[in-house]
């Protein structure tokens, strides 16, 4: 019985995550941000090495211009760079995250950035992770 409930739960989650068809996108009103990926794995980095950066590309697949309003990082070791100019319908943009490796604690790390925009989807979360060594 537990496995059936679990399978039904997974099926429900999959239905929410499935991408919208072209027809459903046309019916949606407003701006919509769609990232190519939402996670970046730096692997093993040196705390004495260079800073690391990762670019998250996105497209506005909505019906109105999109504006990225803010990017809130989970620590002072992470900086976000993005344009505040409107992204037209069908146009793309990017958010660059810069990790200051000397500020990262030794060991596994997992940092998030909360992206606020005029997208109808609400807040998006971008993630970086890796292992920091001396």
C-alpha positions in Angstrom: 0.0 0.0 0.0 2.8 2.4 0.9 4.5 1.7 -2.5 1.3 2.5 -4.4 0.9 5.8 -2.5 4.5 6.6 -3.2 4.1 5.9 -6.9 1.0 8.1 -7.0 2.9 10.9 -5.3 5.7 10.6 -7.9 3.2 10.7 -10.7 1.7 13.8 -9.3 5.1 15.5 -9.0 6.0 14.5 -12.6 2.8 16.1 -13.8 3.7 19.4 -12.2 7.3 19.3 -13.5 6.5 18.3 -17.1 7.2 21.2 -19.6 4.2 23.0 -21.1 3.3 22.3 -24.7 3.5 25.2 -27.2 -0.2 25.6 -27.1 -0.2 25.9 -23.3 2.6 28.5 -23.5 0.6 30.6 -25.9 -2.4 30.5 -23.6 -0.4 31.7 -20.6 -0.4 35.5 -20.2 2.6 37.5 -18.9 6.3 37.1 -18.8 7.8 33.7 -18.1 11.5 32.8 -17.3 12.7 29.4 -18.4 16.3 28.4 -17.4 18.4 25.9 -19.5 19.6 24.5 -16.1 19.2 25.5 -12.5 22.3 23.8 -11.0 26.1 24.1 -11.5 28.6 21.6 -10.0 32.1 23.1 -9.6 33.5 19.7 -8.5 36.7 20.0 -6.4 37.9 23.6 -5.9 40.9 25.0 -4.0 40.3 27.6 -1.3 43.6 29.2 -2.4 42.7 29.2 -6.1 40.9 31.5 -8.4 37.3 32.5 -8.0 34.8 30.4 -9.9 31.9 31.5 -12.1 28.9 29.9 -13.6 26.4 31.3 -16.2 22.8 30.4 -16.1 21.1 31.2 -19.4 17.3 31.7 -19.7 14.7 32.6 -22.2 11.5 34.6 -21.8 8.9 32.1 -23.2 6.0 34.2 -22.0 3.8 36.8 -23.8 5.2 40.0 -22.2 8.7 41.4 -21.5 10.5 40.0 -18.5 12.6 41.9 -16.0 14.9 40.2 -13.4 14.3 42.2 -10.2 16.8 40.7 -7.8 19.1 37.8 -7.0 19.4 37.0 -3.3 22.4 34.8 -2.4 22.7 32.5 0.6 26.1 33.7 1.7 28.7 36.5 1.3 30.9 34.2 -0.8 28.5 34.4 -3.7 27.8 37.3 -6.0 25.2 37.6 -8.8 25.4 39.7 -11.9 22.5 40.3 -14.3 21.0 42.9 -16.5 18.0 44.9 -15.3 16.9 45.7 -18.9 13.6 44.1 -20.1 14.0 40.8 -21.9 11.6 40.7 -24.9 9.3 37.8 -25.7 11.4 34.9 -27.2 14.7 36.7 -26.2 17.3 35.3 -23.9 19.4 36.6 -21.0 21.8 35.3 -18.4 22.7 35.4 -14.7 26.3 35.0 -13.8 27.2 33.7 -10.3 30.7 34.4 -9.0 32.0 32.2 -6.1 34.8 33.6 -4.0 36.6 30.4 -3.3 38.7 31.8 -0.4 35.4 32.5 1.5 34.0 29.0 1.2 34.4 26.7 4.2 36.4 23.5 3.7 34.4 20.5 2.6 31.1 20.0 0.8 29.2 23.2 -0.1 25.8 23.9 -1.4 24.7 27.5 -2.1 21.5 28.8 -3.5 20.4 32.0 -5.2 16.8 33.2 -5.1 15.8 34.9 -8.4 12.9 37.3 -8.4 11.5 38.5 -11.7 8.3 39.6 -13.3 7.7 36.0 -14.4 4.4 34.4 -13.8 6.2 31.4 -12.3 7.3 33.4 -9.3 10.6 32.9 -7.6 13.3 30.6 -9.2 16.1 28.9 -7.3 19.6 28.5 -8.8 22.1 26.2 -7.0 25.9 25.8 -7.0 27.7 23.0 -5.3 31.1 21.4 -4.9 33.9 20.4 -2.6 36.3 22.9 -1.2 39.9 21.9 -0.3 42.8 23.8 1.1 
